[in-house]
Amino acid sequence: MADKQNQPVSRNQRIMERKVNLAKEADSWVMRVRTSDSRIVLRIVKDADRGIRILRQGLLLRFNPDDVTELLEEYFEAIKLLNNAAQKICEKAEVPYTPPEALLPRREMDADTKIDKTMDIAYDRGNGDLRI
């Protein structure tokens, strides 16, 4: 009987080990894809993520900032459209949907409200005890 350590590792085993190692990384997400539509979107996002990183790293050195800005704005607009479509789909299917925080409208606060909020955080709800 051959020793397991001396047996060659199959291609499928190498692929599975690589996927497991990638899943352990801090900036990775593991997703189960249930539809071909989602598979298409994830492939687009995977390649776009790589392209965006390269564009941002090469800004001013390799790429014109105006061109890059225009492309990134176009990409962000497409993301907002996808978000709206996903929200409508989930609403129709009665599935809870939480939009990404980056797509939620930001609330503007005046200076007094910001100070009040900071004081509420710094002090324990009016008890006069400073939180450390």
N, C-alpha and C positions, 0 to 999 in steps of 0.2 A: 504494500500500500504506500503510495507516494505521500510525502510530507506536504501539508498544506502550504507551508512557507515556501517550498520550492516549486509549487505549481505556478504556471504563468497566469497572470491576471487577465481576465477577458476584457474586451472593449467595453461591454455593458457594465462590468464591475468598476472600471476606471471612471466611466461617466457618472455612475451613481456616487462613487466616493467624491468626485469633484463637486457634484451638486450638494452633497451633505456638507462638505467643507465651505462652500459658498454660503449655504444657509446659516452657518455659524457666525458669519461676519456681522459686525454691528450695523452696517448700513444696508443690509439685505432684507428683502421681504420674500416670504414664501406664499404662493397663492395657488389655490386649486382652481383650474379653469374648467368651467362647466359648459361653455358654449364656444362655438367657433368664432363668434363675434368678439368675445373677450380675448381669445387667442390673437386675433388680428390686432386689436388695440394694444395688447401687451407687447407684441413684436414691434409695432410702430414706436411705442414709448421707449422700449429698450434701445433701439437704434438712435432715436432722437436724443435720449439722455446722453449717450456717448458723443453725439455730434455737438450738443450744447456745451458739454464740458470742453471739447476741443476748441470750439469757437471762443468761449470765454477765456481759456488759457492763452489763445493766440491773438486776443484783442490788442490792437495797436501794432503788434509785431507782424502778424500774417494777414489779418483781416481788417477791413474798413469798419470802424465803429458804427457808422450810419447803416451799413448793410446788415451788420449783425443785429443791431437794435430792431430794424424792420422785420427781420426773420423771427426774432424772439417775440416780438409783439404779435405777429401773425400766429405763431405757435400758441401763445397764451390765449388769443381769441378763440382758437380751435378748442382749447381746453375748456374755456367757459361754455362753448356750445355743447361740448360733450357732457359737461356737468349738468346743464339744463335738461338735456335729453335723458340722462341717467335719473335725474330727479323725477321727471314725468313718468318714466318707466316704473320706478319703484313705487311712486304714488298709485299708479294704476294697478300694480301687482300687490299693493298693500304690504310692501316691504319697507322697513325703516331705512331712511337715507340720511346720512350726515354729510353735508358738503365739506370739502377740505377747508380748513380754517383760512387759507390764503384767498379763497374765493368769497368769503363772507364779507359783507359791507363793514367798513370800519366806522366806529362811533367816534365822533370828534368831541372832545371835552374842553370846556373852558378852563382857564387857569385855576379858578376857585374850586371847581370840581376835582381837578387833579390833586390839589393840595389836600382837600378833604379825604380823598381816597388814600393818599399817601399816609395821612395821619391815622386813618382807620387801620391801615396795615401795620404801622409802627406801634400804635398803642392797642392794647387788648380791649377793643369794643367799648371804650369809654370808662373802663375801670381805672384808668390812670397808670396802669402798669406798662412799662416799656417792654416790648418784645425784643429779645435778643436772639 
